[in-house]
């Protein structure tokens, strides 16, 4: 039977999976891109822009991320409270020392849509600076189908 209209996923159509990503030794921007794609569901055939079709993502070892070049000393993060004179600046090196999980969250947040859907996607991201996480029950409850490998 030939489909005559475009398929749009409904909110209950896609199964929610949990992915665990080990960030040890990976570059900040490259891993943030992969996480953003997984949160949006753009790697699925059932991707629909107005529906939450992405997966939950658990990131471990965020403290062991790499950055290239002189970003540790030159990249700055800004936060403003809204009051006059309350602009706060943070260096990447200082933020990596104090809150390494926040660095990855900010990188992924910048790659997601700036609307209600983007905020919902960001809630599905769980980042931990160490190798342990409290989501073992969810991860083992939803097996992730690995793509088949071809040995050629």
WOWO-V186138 format. One record per pair of residues at least 24 apart in sequence whose ideal C-beta (glycine too) atoms are under 7 Angstrom apart, sorted by the first residue. I is the first residue (numbers start at 1). J is the second residue. If there is no record, write none. Layout:
# WOWO-V186138
i->I j->J
i->I j->J
This chain:
# WOWO-V186138
i->8 j->48
i->9 j->46
i->9 j->48
i->9 j->51
i->9 j->53
i->10 j->51
i->11 j->51
i->11 j->52
i->13 j->46
i->14 j->46
i->14 j->53
i->16 j->55
i->16 j->56
i->17 j->55
i->17 j->142
i->17 j->144
i->18 j->55
i->18 j->56
i->18 j->58
i->18 j->135
i->18 j->138
i->18 j->139
i->18 j->142
i->19 j->55
i->19 j->57
i->19 j->58
i->19 j->144
i->20 j->58
i->20 j->60
i->20 j->139
i->21 j->57
i->21 j->59
i->22 j->60
i->22 j->61
i->23 j->59
i->23 j->60
i->23 j->61
i->23 j->62
i->23 j->64
i->23 j->65
i->23 j->104
i->24 j->61
i->24 j->64
i->25 j->64
i->25 j->66
i->26 j->65
i->26 j->66
i->27 j->66
i->27 j->68
i->28 j->65
i->28 j->66
i->28 j->67
i->28 j->103
i->28 j->104
i->28 j->107
i->29 j->107
i->32 j->104
i->32 j->107
i->32 j->108
i->32 j->111
i->33 j->111
i->35 j->59
i->35 j->108
i->35 j->125
i->36 j->108
i->36 j->111
i->36 j->112
i->39 j->112
i->39 j->121
i->39 j->124
i->39 j->125
i->40 j->112
i->40 j->121
i->52 j->117
i->52 j->120
i->52 j->121
i->54 j->121
i->54 j->124
i->56 j->124
i->57 j->124
i->57 j->125
i->58 j->126
i->58 j->133
i->58 j->135
i->58 j->139
i->59 j->104
i->59 j->127
i->59 j->128
i->60 j->128
i->60 j->130
i->60 j->131
i->60 j->133
i->61 j->130
i->61 j->131
i->62 j->100
i->62 j->101
i->62 j->104
i->62 j->127
i->62 j->128
i->62 j->129
i->63 j->100
i->63 j->129
i->65 j->100
i->65 j->104
i->67 j->92
i->77 j->106
i->100 j->129
i->101 j->127
i->101 j->128
i->101 j->129
